């Protein structure tokens, strides 16, 4: 129990820093630029989320599945390759962002060009963070993210003097790159870019599945925002993002628990596998209750003047979206328990199917709602779709449990029956020794 609390504490502390960074950056940009430019910044922000999930699917997810709890020399070699993979993703997609920005032009194009410049360093920092948690070194991830937060203070100050979307994206990215350098010094590992292809080849069975799953997570959100912008204008994107930002402090809890949810579920699976369904139900239920409590506090307690002080002119329209945004987060929080259980079971095909259904519903609900009622319609459509997604995830979790239980010999634990792991993986790096962390938008 002490070990679980220690790992959870580091997860919450680290996520508190990263969520606060996101919250403060969003507040500063919203107040400095107004709704239209904040909408352009938000489009770059959600694109960053897509790239992060591509990097995690190909780099850190396989690392967490196959190299958690292994001897340190084995972990170091694996991390050198996985961080190289993350840099490669950043370089390739960063170049694409620059090209897209040049074609788009204007404020949105400028945001994409700036994002493309900083993506390689941001992907490296994200890979360090998840590598530290996979090896039980959450304190090092916390130090790195504190470095990011402290570096942002002078950079955001400089950017706000001649405010533009380009300056803010570069300031945020430069602080992340500096944190990546600090992380590398802490790990004592040099990323090996030339090993990226070899890493992809060895772990393509999990990497490609998790890539597809991660893309549906971030892709559905991104295309919902793109559809909202096309149907209701860029300012509507800023409105939706503003409402989401008010729930930002709760994401500290949600994402902090997510950092340790799958590894803890895997530990429950190894020690007492029949307790896994109850563990996942409690995990999801507690997070959903916390999300609802936070949202109700915003709706009932938060003075209107405070909201305006935080978001400026964006608050005028974002305040109407707090209720559907709260429900959306509550339903998503509930299905994180099922998602953690499916990952712990190692049945990637089931988690992929669940995510495909849930993401399709989210995209249809969000864009369909935008066509009917703009930003408000999109928020309610997304909330309804997330409720459907929760049902789908828990149904697939039940299917996954029945499948894995049926594979067991008498007295055997599910953790002793590796799933989705090829024979070529070394024994000390295979099996369910820790799995990918939960995603947060």
C-alpha positions in Angstrom: 0.0 0.0 0.0 2.8 2.4 0.8 4.3 1.8 -2.6 1.0 2.5 -4.3 0.6 5.7 -2.4 4.1 6.9 -3.1 3.7 6.3 -6.8 0.3 7.9 -6.8 1.6 10.9 -5.0 4.4 11.4 -7.5 1.8 11.0 -10.3 -0.5 13.6 -8.8 2.4 16.0 -8.0 3.8 15.8 -11.5 0.4 16.1 -13.2 -0.4 19.1 -10.9 2.6 20.8 -12.5 1.8 19.9 -16.1 -1.9 20.7 -15.8 -1.0 24.0 -14.1 1.4 24.8 -17.0 -1.4 24.1 -19.5 -3.9 26.1 -17.4 -1.6 29.2 -17.0 -0.5 29.2 -20.6 -4.1 29.1 -21.7 -5.2 31.9 -19.4 -2.3 34.1 -20.4 -2.9 33.5 -24.1 -6.7 34.0 -23.8 -6.3 37.3 -21.9 -3.5 38.6 -24.2 -4.9 37.6 -27.6 -8.7 37.5 -27.5 -11.1 34.9 -28.9 -9.9 34.7 -32.5 -6.2 34.4 -31.9 -6.8 32.2 -28.9 -8.8 29.9 -31.3 -5.7 29.7 -33.6 -3.6 28.9 -30.6 -6.1 26.2 -29.6 -5.9 24.6 -33.0 -2.1 24.3 -32.6 -2.6 23.0 -29.1 -4.9 20.2 -30.2 -2.6 19.3 -33.0 0.2 19.0 -30.4 -2.0 16.5 -28.6 -2.3 14.4 -31.8 1.4 14.3 -32.2 2.0 13.4 -28.6 -0.3 10.5 -28.9 1.4 9.3 -32.1 4.7 9.5 -30.2 3.4 7.6 -27.2 1.9 4.9 -29.3 5.1 4.2 -31.2 7.6 5.0 -28.4 6.6 5.1 -24.8 3.6 2.7 -24.8 5.7 -0.3 -26.0 8.4 0.8 -23.5 5.9 0.7 -20.6 4.5 -2.7 -21.6 7.8 -4.5 -22.1 10.4 -2.7 -20.0 8.8 -1.7 -16.7 10.4 -3.4 -13.7 13.3 -4.7 -15.7 17.0 -4.4 -14.6 18.3 -0.9 -15.0 20.8 -1.7 -17.9 17.9 -3.2 -19.9 15.7 -0.2 -19.2 18.5 2.3 -20.2 19.1 0.6 -23.6 15.3 0.5 -24.3 14.9 4.2 -23.3 17.8 5.3 -25.6 15.8 3.7 -28.5 12.3 4.9 -27.5 13.5 8.5 -27.0 15.1 8.3 -30.4 11.7 7.2 -31.8 10.0 10.1 -30.1 12.5 12.6 -31.6 11.9 11.0 -35.1 8.1 11.5 -34.7 8.7 15.1 -33.7 11.0 15.8 -36.7 8.7 14.3 -39.3 5.4 15.7 -38.0 7.1 19.0 -37.2 8.1 19.4 -40.8 4.5 18.6 -41.9 3.2 21.3 -39.5 5.6 23.9 -40.9 4.5 23.0 -44.5 0.8 23.2 -43.5 1.3 26.5 -41.7 3.0 27.9 -44.8 0.0 26.9 -46.9 -2.6 28.2 -44.5 -1.0 31.5 -43.8 -2.5 34.1 -41.4 -2.6 33.6 -37.6 -3.5 29.9 -37.8 -0.6 29.3 -40.2 1.8 31.1 -38.0 0.8 29.0 -35.0 1.4 25.8 -37.0 4.8 26.9 -38.1 5.9 27.8 -34.6 4.5 24.4 -33.4 6.5 22.5 -36.0 9.7 24.2 -34.9 9.4 23.0 -31.2 7.8 19.6 -31.7 11.0 17.5 -31.7 12.0 18.8 -28.3 8.4 18.5 -26.9 8.2 14.9 -28.0 11.5 14.1 -26.3 10.3 15.7 -23.1 7.1 13.7 -23.1 9.0 10.5 -23.7 11.3 11.2 -20.8 8.4 11.8 -18.5 6.7 8.5 -19.3 9.9 6.6 -19.2 10.6 7.8 -15.7 7.1 6.7 -14.5 7.5 3.3 -16.2 10.7 2.7 -14.1 9.2 4.0 -10.8 11.2 7.3 -10.9 8.3 9.7 -10.7 10.4 12.2 -8.7 12.6 12.8 -11.8 9.6 13.5 -14.0 8.4 16.0 -11.3 11.7 17.8 -11.3 11.7 18.0 -15.1 8.2 19.4 -15.3 9.0 21.9 -12.5 11.9 23.0 -14.7 9.4 23.5 -17.6 7.1 25.5 -15.3 9.8 27.8 -14.0 11.3 28.4 -17.4 7.9 29.5 -18.7 7.7 32.4 -16.3 10.3 34.7 -18.0 9.4 33.4 -21.5 5.7 34.1 -21.2 6.6 37.5 -19.7 8.7 38.3 -22.8 6.1 37.0 -25.2 3.3 39.0 -23.6 5.1 42.3 -24.3 4.5 42.1 -28.0 1.8 39.5 -27.9 1.2 37.2 -30.9 0.3 33.6 -31.3 3.7 32.8 -32.7 5.5 34.2 -29.7 3.4 32.3 -27.2 3.8 28.9 -29.0 7.5 29.4 -29.2 7.8 30.5 -25.6 5.8 27.4 -24.4 7.8 25.1 -26.7 11.2 26.5 -25.7 10.5 25.9 -22.0 9.6 22.3 -22.9 12.8 21.8 -24.8 14.8 23.1 -21.8 13.0 20.6 -19.6 13.9 17.8 -22.0 17.6 18.6 -21.6 17.2 18.5 -17.8 15.4 15.1 -18.1 18.3 13.7 -20.2 20.8 14.7 -17.6 18.7 13.1 -14.9 18.3 9.8 -16.9 22.0 9.7 -17.9 20.8 8.3 -21.2 21.6 9.6 -24.7 18.7 9.3 -27.1 19.6 7.3 -30.2 17.8 8.7 -33.2 19.4 6.1 -35.5 17.7 3.3 -33.5 14.2 4.6 -34.2 13.5 2.3 -37.1 14.8 -0.7 -35.3 12.6 0.1 -32.3 9.6 0.4 -34.6 10.3 -2.9 -36.2 10.7 -4.8 -33.0 7.6 -3.4 -31.3 5.4 -2.9 -34.3 2.8 -5.4 -33.1 1.9 -3.3 -30.0 3.1 0.1 -31.4 0.9 0.1 -34.5 -2.2 -1.0 -32.5 -1.6 1.6 -29.8 -0.8 4.2 -32.5 -4.2 3.5 -34.0 -5.9 3.7 -30.6 -4.1 6.9 -29.7 -4.9 8.5 -33.0 -8.6 7.8 -32.5 -8.4 9.5 -29.1 -6.7 12.7 -30.2 -7.9 12.6 -33.8 -11.6 12.6 -32.9 -11.0 15.6 -30.6 -8.9 17.4 -33.2 -11.4 16.9 -36.0 -14.2 17.9 -33.8 -12.4 21.1 -33.2 -11.7 21.5 -36.9 -15.3 20.8 -37.7 -16.5 23.3 -35.1 -14.1 25.9 -36.5 -15.4 25.3 -40.1 -19.1 25.3 -39.1 -19.1 28.0 -36.3 -15.9 30.0 -36.7 -12.5 30.0 -35.0 -13.9 32.0 -32.1 -16.1 29.0 -31.3 -13.1 26.8 -30.9 -11.7 29.3 -28.4 -15.0 29.2 -26.5 -15.0 25.4 -26.2 -11.4 25.4 -25.1 -12.1 28.1 -22.5 -14.8 25.9 -20.9 -12.4 23.0 -20.9 -9.8 25.1 -19.2 -12.1 25.8 -16.3 -12.0 22.1 -15.6 -8.2 22.1 -15.8 -7.6 21.8 -12.1 -9.6 18.6 -12.0 -7.5 17.2 -14.9 -4.7 17.3 -12.3 -6.4 14.5 -10.4 -7.6 12.6 -13.5 -4.3 12.6 -15.3 -2.2 12.1 -12.2 -4.1 9.0 -11.4 -3.9 8.0 -15.1 -0.1 8.0 -14.8 -0.2 5.1 -12.4 -3.6 3.5 -13.2 -2.5 0.9 -15.7 0.7 -0.1 -13.8 -1.4 -0.5 -10.6 -4.1 -2.5 -12.4 -1.3 -4.7 -13.7 -0.1 -5.2 -10.2 -3.6 -6.2 -9.0 -3.8 -8.6 -11.9 -0.5 -10.3 -10.9 -1.3 -10.5 -7.2 -5.1 -11.2 -7.0 -6.5 -11.3 -10.5 -10.2 -11.7 -9.4 -10.0 -8.3 -7.7 -9.3 -6.5 -11.0 -12.9 -5.7 -11.9 -13.6 -4.2 -8.5 -10.4 -2.2 -8.6 -11.3 -0.8 -12.0 -14.9 0.0 -11.0 -13.7 1.9 -7.9 -11.0 3.7 -9.9 -13.5 4.9 -12.5 -16.3 5.6 -10.1 -14.1 7.7 -7.8 -12.8 9.8 -10.7 -16.3 10.4 -12.1 -17.6 11.5 -8.7 -14.7 13.9 -8.3 -15.4 15.3 -11.8 -19.0 15.9 -11.0 -18.2 17.6 -7.7 -15.7 20.0 -9.4 -18.1 20.9 -12.2 -20.9 21.6 -9.8 -18.6 23.8 -7.7 -17.9 25.8 -10.9 -21.5 26.1 -11.7 -22.8 27.0 -8.3 -19.9 28.6 -6.4 -17.7 30.4 -8.9 -18.6 34.1 -9.1 -19.1 35.4 -12.6 -16.5 38.1 -12.1 -13.8 35.5 -11.3 -14.5 33.7 -14.5 -14.2 36.9 -16.5 -11.0 37.8 -14.6 -9.5 34.4 -15.7 -10.6 34.2 -19.3 -11.4 37.8 -20.3 -13.9 38.1 -23.1 -13.8 34.3 -23.7 -15.7 33.8 -20.4 -18.8 35.5 -21.8 -19.5 32.5 -24.1 -17.5 29.7 -22.4 -19.6 29.9 -19.1 -22.7 28.5 -20.9 -20.7 25.3 -21.8 -19.7 24.4 -18.2 -22.5 21.9 -17.6 -22.0 19.8 -20.8 -18.2 20.0 -20.4 -18.6 18.7 -16.8 -20.8 15.8 -17.9 -18.3 14.9 -20.7 -15.4 14.8 -18.3 -17.4 12.8 -15.8 -18.3 10.1 -18.3 -14.8 10.0 -19.6 -13.5 9.7 -16.1 -15.7 6.7 -15.4 -14.5 4.7 -18.4 -10.8 5.2 -17.5 -11.3 2.4 -15.0 -12.3 0.0 -17.8 -9.5 1.3 -20.1 -6.9 0.7 -17.4 -8.3 -2.9 -16.9 -8.1 -3.7 -20.6 -4.6 -2.4 -20.9 -3.6 -4.4 -17.8 -5.0 -7.5 -19.4 -2.9 -6.9 -22.5 -5.7 -7.4 -25.0 -4.8 -4.5 -27.3 -7.3 -5.6 -29.9 -10.2 -5.1 -27.5 -9.0 -1.7 -26.3 -8.5 -0.6 -29.9 -12.1 -1.6 -30.8 -13.5 0.1 -27.8 -11.6 3.3 -28.6 -12.7 3.2 -32.3 -16.3 3.0 -31.3 -16.0 5.7 -28.6 -14.0 8.1 -30.8 -16.4 7.7 -33.7 -19.3 8.5 -31.4 -17.4 11.5 -30.0 -16.6 12.9 -33.5 -20.2 12.5 -34.7 -21.7 14.0 -31.6 -19.3 16.9 -31.5 -19.5 17.9 -35.2 -23.2 17.1 -35.5 -23.9 19.2 -32.5 -21.8 22.0 -33.9 -23.9 21.9 -37.2 -27.1 22.2 -35.1 -26.1 24.6 -32.3 -22.6 25.9 -32.7 -20.3 25.7 -29.7 -23.1 24.9 -27.3 -24.5 22.1 -29.5 -21.0 20.7 -30.0 -20.5 20.5 -26.2 -23.8 18.7 -25.6 -23.2 16.4 -28.5 -19.8 15.5 -27.1 -21.3 14.9 -23.6 -23.9 12.4 -25.0 -21.3 10.7 -27.1 -18.9 10.3 -24.1 -21.8 8.6 -22.2 -22.1 6.1 -25.1 -18.3 5.7 -25.0 -18.4 4.7 -21.3 -20.9 2.0 -22.0 -18.8 0.6 -24.9 -15.6 0.6 -22.8 -17.1 -1.3 -19.9 -18.7 -3.8 -22.2 -15.4 -4.5 -23.9 -13.7 -4.8 -20.5 -16.2 -7.5 -19.5 -15.5 -9.3 -22.8 -11.7 -9.0 -22.2 -12.0 -10.4 -18.7 -14.0 -13.4 -19.9 -11.5 -14.1 -22.7 -8.4 -14.0 -20.4 -10.0 -16.0 -17.7 -10.9 -18.7 -20.2 -7.2 -19.0 -21.2 -6.1 -19.8 -17.6 -5.0 -23.2 -16.5 -6.1 -24.2 -12.9 -4.2 -22.0 -10.4 -2.6 -19.8 -13.1 -2.7 -16.0 -13.0 -3.6 -13.9 -16.1 -0.3 -12.1 -15.7 1.5 -15.4 -16.4 -0.3 -15.7 -19.8 1.2 -12.9 -21.9 -1.1 -11.3 -24.5 -0.1 -9.4 -27.6 3.6 -10.1 -26.9 5.8 -11.7 -29.7 8.2 -14.5 -29.0 11.2 -12.3 -30.1 10.9 -10.1 -27.1 13.5 -11.0 -24.4 12.0 -12.7 -21.4 13.0 -10.0 -18.9 11.3 -7.4 -21.1 8.1 -9.3 -21.9 4.8 -9.7 -20.4 2.6 -7.6 -18.2 5.3 -5.8 -16.1 3.7 -2.4 -16.4 1.6 -0.8 -19.1 1.0 2.4 -20.9 -0.3 5.4 -18.9 -3.8 6.8 -19.4 -4.2 9.6 -21.9 -5.5 13.1 -21.2 -6.5 15.6 -23.7 
